[in-house]
Amino acid sequence: MEREFYLIVTAGGHGLRMGADIPKQFLSLGSKSILHTTIDVFTDTFPDVKVVTVLPQEHIPYWKQYCIENNLSTPQIIVKGGFTRYHSVKAALEKVPDGALVAIHDGVRPFVSPDLLKSMRSAIGGRVRNMIPCLPITDTLKVLKKGGDGFLHPVPGASADRSVIYAVQTPQFFLSEDIKAAYDLPYDISFTDDSSVAQANKIPLFYCVGERKNIKITTREDLI
């Protein structure tokens, strides 16, 4: 029997680096908001998906009104965002039953392609209990630290091997019982994404190549 499929959209932040009047997930991207566009990619690709949307508490009424005015009729379970992304996802996972497949995705990554989504979902099965997209780093990397003079200085003996460094993206797919168990761990500052939480709980991880265009919109330059 095929597992139920859930999407957790993390949009609980305030987007301070964007410097806008409203959180970046609500900014317009063409005729729709960034968050609306992100949700549509999943619902257009997977009509069976059940959506859990994490929002800042004070903007939940705004989003509900937006959905009415912009004909976003997709049923959503709305969850109040937590102190950190970890706490937001943990709260959202309480709405997801065991025995499901769950994709956890940044609400400000609206350009993920249906092809990548389909390939990741179809890869889950047997010993492959999760799927994490990532990209090889192409920039030259330096290990530096800030000195008392205000400049950056090399860390003696430290180097970064670009050939084995990858940047992790979302969505990240998990069997719900696996990732829910991982999120029972106490919060740690090293939990910067869902795969880091899963890794801390000793869950074997599986990776695939992501997409260059699957950017996270964080600054005004990203929005352009």
N, C-alpha and C positions, 0 to 999 in steps of 0.2 A: 504494500500500500504506500502510495507516494505521500511524503510528508507535507503538511501545511507549510506555506511559505510566508514568512513575515519580513517586513522591512522596518528597521529602526532608522529614522532620519534624525541625525543630531543637529539641531538648530537652536540650542539653548543658550548660545553665547550672545554677547552684546556688540561684538565687532568693533571694538574701540579703535583699532588700527586703521579702519576705513575712514574714521572722522566724519561719518554721516549723522544725520538727525535720527535715523532709525537703524536698528541692527542690519548688518549687510545682507542677511538672508531674505529680507523683505524689499531690498532695492530692486528696481526694474531691470530686466534683461530682455530688451525688445518689448513685446506686448504683455509679458508676464513677469512676476517676481522670480528671483533666483530660486527660492525654495519651491515655488510652484513648478518651475521648469524641471527641477530635480525629481520631484515626485512623479511628474508626468512621464519621465523617461522609464521609470520602473513600471508604472501602471500600464503604459502603452505596450511595454515588452512582456509583462506578466499580468494578464487580467485577473489572475487568481491571488495576487499578492495582498496581504493584509498590512496596512500601514500604521505604524506607531510614530507619531511626530513629537519630538522633544522641543519645547519652546521656553523662553523666559516667561516666568509667571505673569509679569506685568503686560506682556504682549499677547497673551492667549486671546483676550477679547478682540484685539486688532486682527489676529489671524482668522478667527471665526468670521468676522465681518468681511475680511478680504475674500474668503472662500465663497461667501454668499454673493458678493458683488462681481466676482470673476468666474462664476460657474465652475468652481473646483468642487465637483460633486463626489470625489473619492471619499469613502468613509475613512475616518481617521480616529485612532485612539490618541488623545492629547495627553502628554505627560509633562509635568513641570520640571524644568531643568534644575540640576543640582549645583553644588558649589564648584565642582570640576566636571570635565567630560566623563571621567570615571563614574562619578555619582549620578550623572544624567543617564548614562547607558544602564547602569545597575537598576535605576528606577524603571526604565523602559523595559528591561528584561523581565520584570515582574508581570508584565502584560503578555508575555510570550510563553506558551505552554511547553513542557517537555515533549520531545518527540517531533518537534518542528525543525525546519531549516530557517535560519535567520540571516539576513544581510544587514550589516551595520554600515551606514554611509553618511558622510559629511553632507549636510544640507546645502553647502556652498560648493559642491562639485557637480554642476549641472551638465557637464559635457561628456560624461561617461557614455560609451556607445552601447546600443542593444547587443551588438555582437559579443563584446566582452562580457556583458551580464549573462548572456545565454551560455557562453562557454564556461564561465565560472560555475554557474548553477549545475550544468550537466556534468561537471567534473567531480561533483560530490557523490561518493558511493564507495562501498567496500572500506578499505583502509583509509581512503581520502575523506576525512571528516571535516575539512575546512579548506578554504582557498583564499590566499592573500595576494593582491596584485602589487607589483613593485617594478621599479625602473632602474637600470644601471646609471650610475653617476658619470657624467661626461666632463664635469669641471675638474681642474686640478685642485687637489685638497691639501690644506696645510693645517697642522696642529699648532695653535697659537694661544697665548693668554695675554690678558691686558696687564701692562706694567704700571708702576706708579707714575710714570711720565705721561700716561695717557695713550701710549702707542701699543700696538700688538707686537709680541715677541715670540719667536719659536720656542717650543718646549723641547729641551735637550733630549735627544734620543728617541723622540716620538715621531712617528710618521703614519700616514694613512694610505693604504693600498687601494687605489681607485678601482682596481679590477675586481675586488670582492665587496665593494660598497654599493648598496642599493637603497633607493628611496621608496618607502612604503606608501601606498595609496589606500583609498577605500573605493568601493565597498569591500568589506571583509565578510566572507560567508562562513558560518559555523553551524554545527548541529546544536540546537538550542540547549540541550542538557549539558553539553561540554562547556559552552561559554557562560551559562548561568552558574555552573559550579565554580568556574574560574573567578567570577565576580563575587563570590563569597569570601575571597581573600581580603584582608585588610588593605585599605588604600595605601599606595606607595607612589612617591613622586616619579618613579621610573615608568609608571603606567601612562604612556603618552598615546597609546592607541589600544585597540582590542587585542591585537596579536601579542603585545607585550604582557597583557594580563593573562592571556592563554599560556604564553611561554612560562610565566611565573608559576603556573599550575601544572607545568610539565606536560602540556598537551603537544604532541608532535605537530608541527606546522608544515603546510604545503603552500608553495608560492608559484605564481605565474607571472608572465610579463604583462605589465599594465599598459597604459596609453599616455603619450606625451600631452595630448589635449585634455586629459582628465585632471585639469588643474584645480587647486583649491583657491577660490576667490577670497583674498585676504586684504589687499590694498586697492587703492584707486587705479593703480597701473594694471592690476589683474582684471579689474572690471572693464577697463578699456579693451 
